Each structure stands twice: as C-alpha cells, then as structure tokens.
Amino acid sequence: MPKTGKNNHARKDELPSTLQRSDRKAQDTFAKTYDSALESYDKDEGRAARAAYASLKHSYEKVGDHWEAKDKRGPSDKRAEEGGPGSSAPTAGGVDANASKEHLYELARKMDVKGRSTMDKGQLVEALKKANDAATRKARE
C-alpha cells in the first residue's frame, strides 16, 4: 500500500488502480491518510485503507474508473455521516449519495447509464455504483 515518497507525494505504483488514474491531490490525500492511519492503528492495513478511503470520499467521488473532485466537501453517504466503518448504514461505493439528483443525473448521462431519465435519486446512486464497478473492472483488464 502507499507511502508518501519524494516531495511528500504518493508513490503511484503503490496506490489502488482507481487512484492511479486520478489526479495527484486525490492520490496524496489517500496516501497521507493511509500512512498516518497505519501508524495509529498498529500496522492494521485494512483499517488504514478504510480510513484513507473515508478521507478521500469527503473531497472526491468515484466517476467510472477514477476519482474526481466534488463540488462541495462533506460526507458522501449515510455511513460517512453516521460514523464510518462502525456504522451499520450501507456505503455508496464512492458515489456521492448526498449530491443533488441533478448532479447524479449528469454523472449518469456522462457514464451513459441506460434508463436514467426515469430513475429517482436512490436508483441513480445504485446505477452509478454498478457503472463505476464495471468501468473499474474494464480498466483493470
């Protein structure tokens, strides 16, 4: 997993693939949080990775096979609002479920999600999660 290297930037080859295709700020946010959490959580890599993704999701949302900056910083879904990994609320998998329906619709249009015009907000979130997962799988091939 990542470690910050020269110039305090993440080593790209140590990042998850979706972050390797994202901008440097997203990479650095993840890596710095991961490194700090790894020290705090007694070398528990899984817990450090969850903390790093939680931090990333406050400023970024997953769009296809990479992460893009959100217009507005803040929690991305019910799980993030209710306390993170200890919460029983479901995660939105990087989709900013707290964004407006219009924003989610525009992302669905960008990702060519079929049937988006008849979907409610919850359906758009689910459809975007599936589209993101498919785009990530394809990018890894």
N, C-alpha and C positions, 0 to 999 in steps of 0.2 A: 504494500500500500504506500501512499505518497509520503514523501518527506520534502520539506522545502529545501532547496539547494542554493545555488549561486544566486545572488541578488535577492534572496528571500522569496524566490518563485518556485512553484511546484515543478517537480520533475515529471514531465508529460507522460513518459513511458510507464510511470508507476500509478497513474490515475485510472479510474474506471473508464471504459471506452466512451461512454456518453460525455464525459468531461474532457477527454482528449479532443473531441470535436467541438468544444465550447471555447468561449473567449478566456483570456488569461485571468481576468478578475474572478470568474467562476472557478477556475482551476485553483487559484490561490486561496479563495475563500474555503473551498473544500479541504485543501491540503493543510492549511494552517490550523483549521479547527480539528482535523483528524490528528495532527501531530500533538496538539495541546491535549486533546481528549485521551489519546493513547497514554500520555504521562499521567493524567488524572485518574484514569480507570485501570491502573496497574497492568498495562500492556494488553488489555482486552480489545482486540482488533475489531470484533463485531460491534461492540458498544461504541467504539471510537468512530466507526464508519456510520453508524446510525446518527450519532451526534453531528458528524460532518454533513450528512445529507439534510438533517433538520436545519442546520445553519444555512446551507445553500438555498433551501426552499423558501427562506424568508426574503431573499432578493432575486431568486431565479425560478423559472418554471421550465419544465421539460416540454420541448416542442420537437416532436419527431425523435431524431436520434441524438439530440444535443440539448443544452440548457441555454435559455435566453433570459436577459434581464427583465424583471417585471416592471410595470409602470409604477407600481406602488409597493413599497416594502411592507411585509407583515406575514402572519401565518398563512399557510396555503390551504389548510383543510381543518376539519374538526379535531383530528388527532393533535395537530400542532397547537391549536387553541387550548386544548384540554390537558396539556402537559406532556406531550411527546410519547416515547415508547411505552410508558406505563399506562397510557390511556387505552380504553377498550374501543374507542372510536376508530372507524376504518380510515386508512390513508388513501389519498387520491393519486398516489404514484407519481408525484411530481407535477400533476396538473394543478393549477391554481384554482381550486374549487371555490375560493372566496371572491374570485374575479366576477365581473358583471356577465350576464348572459350574452350581451353583445360581444364582449371580448372573447368569450368561449366560442361563440358562433364564428367569429372571424378566424380564430385558430382552426376550427373545424373546416372552414372554407379553404384556408391555406393548405390544410392536410388532405383536402378532398374527401372528407368524411361523407359518405352517402346518407341521405335522409336527414341531414342536419336541419333543414328548414322546418321540420315538424317536431323537433326534439325540444323538451323542456331542459332547464339548466342541469338537472341531475343526469339526464340522458346524455347531454353534451359532455359532461365530465367523464362518464363511463366510456363513451365513444372515443374521446381523446386519449384516455388511458390505453385502450386497445390499439389505437392508431400509433401511439408512441411506442408501445411494445413491439408492434410489427416493424416499425421503422428501425428500431434499435436492432432487432434480430437480423433484418436485411443488411444493415450497415456492418454487422459483425461477420457476415458471410465472406 
